[in-house]
Amino acid sequence: MVGVALRFVNLGAAPLWFDETYTFHHLVIPWDGWLQAVMKDNQAPVYYAIAKVWTETTGVSPWLMRVPGLLASVACIPLSGRDRPGADRCARHGLAAWLAAISRS
């Protein structure tokens, strides 16, 4: 819950950063030319596809545009604290989960 709260604080307050403006460019391209444009990028098109569907459903604003990345970031919190075999695993992985929770970038 701490990780979710920290990620939502001032989510739409800052203007778009360089990489976000690049994502915005991919979000406003019409679907008929979208795949060709995205395939020229060095990033996997899965995030762009999810973000495009999301923003077409909800609208394009800095706050709304950041939500898919926020949800992926929140999903990493429990994954970082996953139980793995080994001594002292509870403390070690609990610390990893807390570090992931308070990391906002």
URDAWO-V289582 format. One record per backbone hydrogen bond with DSSP energy under -0.5 kcal/mol. CO is the residue of the C=O (numbers start at 1). NH is the residue of the N-H. Records with the same first field share a line. If there is no record, write none. Layout:
BEGIN
CO=NH + NH
END
This chain:
BEGIN
1=5
2=6
3=7
4=8
5=9
8=11
10=13 + 14
17=21
18=22
19=23
20=24
21=25
22=26
23=27
24=28
25=29
30=33 + 34
31=35
33=37
34=38
35=39
36=40
37=40
38=41
44=47 + 48
45=49
46=50
47=51
48=52
49=53
50=54
51=55
52=56
53=57
54=58
55=59
59=61
61=65
62=66
63=66 + 67
64=67
66=70
67=71
68=72
69=73
70=74
71=75
72=76
73=76 + 77
74=77 + 78
75=79
76=80
77=81
79=82
86=89
88=92
89=93
90=94
91=95
92=96
93=97
94=98
95=99
96=100
97=101
98=102
99=103
102=104
END
